[in-house]
Every structure is written in structure tokens, then in C-alpha cells.
Amino acid sequence: MKNLIALAALSLAPFFGATTFAEDPKDAPKPTSAITVLLPTEGSKVGGTITFTKTDGGIHVEGQVTGLTEGKHGFHIHEFGDTTSTDGKSAGGHFNPTGEKHGGPTAEHRHEGDFGNIEAGSDGVAKVNFTDKHLTFEGDKSILGRGVVIHAKADDLTTQPTGDAGGRVAVGVIGVSKGK
């Protein structure tokens, strides 16, 4: 039966633009890059694009966020890649598969999704450029399919469990990318 399903899928592939796929998921190529496009929550004009690229030192996170008020804004990976609510709360809480306390990006103990803050200039633009050794595209700690949230206020890096970063001004879903 498994072979019959695979044969049927292969015969339909040309009609749907697919080329090949691995019959066994462990034979599939491992993702090396991902992307999120940030969408504004209700009443916000914040947007941007963030890329995630696998490197020897971890996952390199790079991009730009626009439409922010000047100053610091909490920047986190959240547990769900769900952008259906107008306030961004459908993305759930911070991604925390190891059950750690909230902390800053360089803290010994922190949520996997704790990135701390991004800082916007007077033009409302914040640049993102760092490598995080805690992130991965595989297993229980995979960030693929998770949400990225930009908050209205600065993350104080200590208040549990969220850093008191305020409302959500933009949200996006981390999806596999074809890379550069």
C-alpha cells in the first residue's frame, strides 16, 4: 500500500510542480534556512522580514523590522506559528521546550525563544543580526513552524514569564526557506 501511495504521488507531481521527495522522512534533506515575514497586529504598522540560517556556530538571525516607535522592543520566538488573532495572542507564550525561566539572550538559563530586545532608531527601523547557539531546525527544540513576535515595549529580561514586554505589534511564522 505504501508503495502504491508513493507511486500515485509521483505520478501527480508534475501537475503540482513537485519534483521529488523522500519516501522516508529521515532521507529528506535537512533545512538550512528559514524565514518569517512579520505582519502587523491590529492598529500597528510594524512589519519586516527575519531570516534564520544554519551555521557552524548556531542559527544566524538577520533582518529588519520597520514601523516601530523609537527605542527597545521585546523580540521573541513564541510557541505557535498562528497569526489568526488580531492581537497576536494566538502565537501563544514564549517558546520554552526545556521549561527554563525567562531571561536575556546571553543568560545561562533562558527560554529557547528569548532574544531580548531590538532597538529602533528615530526612523522606526531596527536591524537584527546575531547568531544563537540555542536554536535548531530539528527535533523537539526546532523553531520551524513557531511564531516570531515583536512587542510594544522593552523586555526587562527578568519579569517571569514574559519580560513585561507589553502587547504584540507584529507576528510571523518561521517557515523553511530555499535560502539565498
C-alpha positions as CSV (number, residue, x, y, z in Angstrom):
1,M,0.0,0.0,0.0
2,K,2.8,2.4,0.9
3,N,4.4,1.9,-2.5
4,L,1.1,2.4,-4.3
5,I,0.6,5.8,-2.5
6,A,4.2,6.8,-3.3
7,L,3.7,5.9,-7.0
8,A,0.4,7.9,-7.1
9,A,2.0,10.9,-5.6
10,L,5.0,10.7,-8.0
11,S,2.6,10.5,-11.0
12,L,0.8,13.6,-9.8
13,A,3.9,15.6,-9.0
14,P,4.3,17.2,-12.5
15,F,0.8,18.7,-12.2
16,F,1.6,20.3,-8.8
17,G,5.2,21.5,-9.6
18,A,6.8,19.0,-7.3
19,T,10.0,17.3,-8.4
20,T,11.0,14.6,-6.0
21,F,10.5,13.7,-2.4
22,A,12.0,11.2,0.1
23,E,9.8,8.2,0.8
24,D,11.3,8.1,4.3
25,P,11.4,11.4,6.2
26,K,14.9,10.6,7.6
27,D,16.1,10.6,4.0
28,A,14.7,14.1,3.3
29,P,17.2,17.0,3.1
30,K,17.6,18.8,6.4
31,P,16.6,22.5,6.3
32,T,19.5,25.0,6.5
33,S,17.5,28.2,6.2
34,A,14.1,29.7,7.3
35,I,12.3,33.0,7.0
36,T,9.5,34.9,8.7
37,V,7.5,37.8,7.3
38,L,6.2,39.9,10.1
39,L,2.6,41.0,9.9
40,P,1.2,43.9,11.9
41,T,-1.3,43.3,14.6
42,E,-4.5,45.4,14.7
43,G,-3.7,49.1,14.9
44,S,0.0,48.5,14.2
45,K,2.2,49.4,11.2
46,V,5.1,47.2,12.2
47,G,6.4,44.7,9.6
48,G,9.6,43.2,8.3
49,T,11.5,40.1,7.4
50,I,13.8,37.9,9.5
51,T,15.9,35.1,8.1
52,F,17.4,32.2,10.1
53,T,20.4,30.4,8.6
54,K,22.2,27.4,10.0
55,T,25.9,28.0,10.6
56,D,28.7,26.1,12.5
57,G,28.1,28.4,15.5
58,G,24.3,28.0,15.6
59,I,21.5,29.8,13.8
60,H,22.3,33.2,12.3
61,V,19.3,35.6,12.7
62,E,19.2,38.6,10.4
63,G,16.7,41.1,9.2
64,Q,14.9,44.4,9.5
65,V,11.8,45.5,11.4
66,T,10.1,48.7,10.3
67,G,7.2,50.9,11.7
68,L,8.4,50.8,15.3
69,T,8.4,53.6,17.8
70,E,11.9,54.7,18.7
71,G,13.5,52.6,21.4
72,K,13.7,49.0,22.6
73,H,11.1,46.3,21.8
74,G,10.9,42.7,23.0
75,F,11.8,40.2,20.3
76,H,10.9,36.5,20.9
77,I,10.1,33.2,19.3
78,H,6.7,32.1,20.5
79,E,5.3,28.5,20.8
80,F,2.8,28.6,17.9
81,G,3.0,29.8,14.2
82,D,-0.5,31.0,14.5
83,T,-1.3,34.5,13.2
84,T,-5.1,34.2,13.3
85,S,-5.8,36.6,16.2
86,T,-5.7,40.3,15.5
87,D,-3.8,40.9,18.8
88,G,-1.1,38.3,18.1
89,K,-2.0,36.2,21.1
90,S,-2.7,33.1,19.0
91,A,1.1,32.7,18.8
92,G,1.0,31.6,22.5
93,G,3.7,32.1,25.0
94,H,7.5,32.2,24.6
95,F,8.9,29.0,23.0
96,N,10.3,27.2,26.0
97,P,10.7,23.4,25.4
98,T,13.1,22.9,28.3
99,G,11.0,24.6,30.9
100,E,13.6,27.3,31.8
101,K,12.8,30.7,33.4
102,H,12.7,33.8,31.2
103,G,16.0,35.6,30.7
104,G,18.1,37.5,28.3
105,P,19.7,36.1,25.2
106,T,23.1,35.6,26.9
107,A,21.7,34.2,30.2
108,E,22.8,30.7,31.2
109,H,19.2,29.7,31.7
110,R,16.5,31.1,29.4
111,H,13.6,30.2,27.1
112,E,14.7,29.0,23.7
113,G,12.8,31.9,22.3
114,D,14.3,34.7,24.5
115,F,16.1,37.1,22.1
116,G,15.9,40.1,24.4
117,N,15.3,43.4,22.5
118,I,15.7,45.0,19.2
119,E,16.2,48.8,19.1
120,A,14.6,51.1,16.6
121,G,16.1,54.5,15.7
122,S,14.1,57.7,15.1
123,D,13.2,56.3,11.7
124,G,11.4,53.4,13.2
125,V,13.8,50.8,11.8
126,A,15.5,48.1,13.9
127,K,18.2,45.9,12.4
128,V,18.6,42.3,13.6
129,N,22.0,40.5,13.3
130,F,23.2,37.8,15.7
131,T,23.9,34.1,16.0
132,D,22.2,32.0,18.6
133,K,23.7,28.7,19.7
134,H,20.4,27.5,21.3
135,L,18.3,27.4,18.1
136,T,17.9,24.4,15.8
137,F,15.8,23.3,12.9
138,E,15.4,19.8,14.1
139,G,13.9,17.8,17.0
140,D,11.9,19.0,20.0
141,K,13.7,22.3,20.0
142,S,13.0,23.1,16.3
143,I,12.0,26.7,15.7
144,L,10.3,25.7,12.3
145,G,6.6,26.5,12.4
146,R,6.9,28.6,15.5
147,G,5.9,32.3,15.8
148,V,8.1,35.4,15.9
149,V,6.6,38.2,18.0
150,I,7.7,41.9,18.2
151,H,6.4,43.6,21.4
152,A,5.4,47.2,22.1
153,K,7.8,47.7,25.0
154,A,11.3,46.6,26.0
155,D,11.8,43.2,27.6
156,D,13.2,43.8,31.1
157,L,14.9,40.3,30.8
158,T,13.8,39.4,34.4
159,T,10.0,39.5,34.9
160,Q,8.5,36.0,34.7
161,P,7.5,34.6,32.3
162,T,7.4,37.3,29.6
163,G,9.8,40.1,30.5
164,D,6.9,42.6,30.8
165,A,7.4,43.5,27.1
166,G,3.8,44.6,26.6
167,G,1.4,44.0,23.7
168,R,2.3,42.4,20.4
169,V,2.8,44.8,17.5
170,A,3.8,42.2,14.8
171,V,3.8,38.4,14.4
172,G,5.1,36.0,11.8
173,V,5.6,32.3,11.2
174,I,9.0,30.7,10.8
175,G,8.9,28.6,7.6
176,V,11.6,26.7,5.7
177,S,13.2,28.8,3.0
178,K,15.1,28.0,-0.1
179,G,18.0,30.1,1.2
180,K,20.0,32.7,-0.6
